[in-house]
Amino acid sequence: MRRSVGRTGVCWDDAMAESFFSAIKNESLHHHPGQGESQVIRYIEGFYNRRRLHSALACRPPLEVLDEVLSTPAAA
C-alpha cells in the first residue's frame, strides 16, 4: 500500500476520506447527537461497510466487494 501525499492545498489528495467523513456526519451523527464513538463504530460496521451502496464499487457495498475479491483465486 502506498500513501498518497501531495502538496499543501491540493484538494484531490483526501477526496475519498473527505467523502467518508461527510457521509458519517450527514447520515449518522446529525441524526443521533451525543452518542460519539460508539455511534460512529456502529455506523461504519453496521451500515457503511455492509449495506451502503458505493458508486466507485459499481453500486455495491464494500463488504460484498471484499468477499468477492477474497474468494477469487489468485493468479500465479
C-alpha positions as CSV (number, residue, x, y, z in Angstrom):
1,M,0.0,0.0,0.0
2,R,1.3,3.4,-0.9
3,R,0.3,6.5,1.0
4,S,-0.8,9.5,-1.1
5,V,1.0,12.7,-0.1
6,G,0.7,15.8,-2.2
7,R,1.3,19.5,-1.9
8,T,-0.5,21.5,0.7
9,G,-3.8,22.8,-0.6
10,V,-4.3,20.1,-3.2
11,C,-7.9,19.1,-2.8
12,W,-7.8,15.8,-4.6
13,D,-5.5,14.0,-2.2
14,D,-8.1,13.4,0.5
15,A,-11.2,13.3,-1.6
16,M,-12.1,9.7,-0.5
17,A,-11.5,10.4,3.2
18,E,-13.5,13.7,3.0
19,S,-16.4,11.9,1.3
20,F,-16.3,9.2,4.0
21,F,-16.3,11.6,6.9
22,S,-19.0,13.7,5.2
23,A,-21.2,10.6,5.0
24,I,-20.7,9.9,8.7
25,K,-21.7,13.4,9.6
26,N,-24.7,13.6,7.3
27,E,-26.1,10.1,7.6
28,S,-25.4,9.3,11.3
29,L,-24.1,11.9,13.7
30,H,-26.5,14.7,12.8
31,H,-29.4,12.3,13.4
32,H,-28.1,10.9,16.7
33,P,-26.2,13.7,18.5
34,G,-24.3,13.0,21.7
35,Q,-23.5,9.3,21.1
36,G,-20.0,9.8,19.8
37,E,-17.6,7.0,19.2
38,S,-19.9,4.1,19.7
39,Q,-22.3,5.5,17.1
40,V,-19.5,6.0,14.6
41,I,-18.4,2.4,15.0
42,R,-21.9,1.1,14.7
43,Y,-22.4,3.3,11.5
44,I,-19.2,2.0,9.9
45,E,-19.5,-1.7,10.7
46,G,-23.3,-1.9,10.5
47,F,-24.3,0.3,7.6
48,Y,-21.3,1.8,5.7
49,N,-19.5,-1.4,5.1
50,R,-22.4,-3.8,4.8
51,R,-25.4,-2.0,3.2
52,R,-24.5,1.4,1.8
53,L,-24.0,1.3,-1.9
54,H,-20.8,3.0,-3.3
55,S,-20.7,4.3,-6.8
56,A,-17.0,3.6,-7.0
57,L,-17.7,-0.1,-6.4
58,A,-20.4,-0.4,-9.1
59,C,-23.1,0.4,-6.6
60,R,-22.2,-2.4,-4.3
61,P,-21.3,-2.3,-0.5
62,P,-17.6,-2.7,0.4
63,L,-18.1,-6.0,2.2
64,E,-19.6,-7.6,-0.9
65,V,-16.7,-6.5,-3.0
66,L,-14.2,-7.7,-0.4
67,D,-15.9,-11.1,-0.2
68,E,-15.7,-11.3,-4.0
69,V,-12.0,-10.4,-4.1
70,L,-11.1,-12.9,-1.3
71,S,-13.0,-15.7,-3.0
72,T,-11.3,-15.2,-6.3
73,P,-8.3,-17.5,-6.8
74,A,-5.0,-15.5,-7.1
75,A,-3.2,-15.6,-10.4
76,A,0.2,-17.4,-10.3
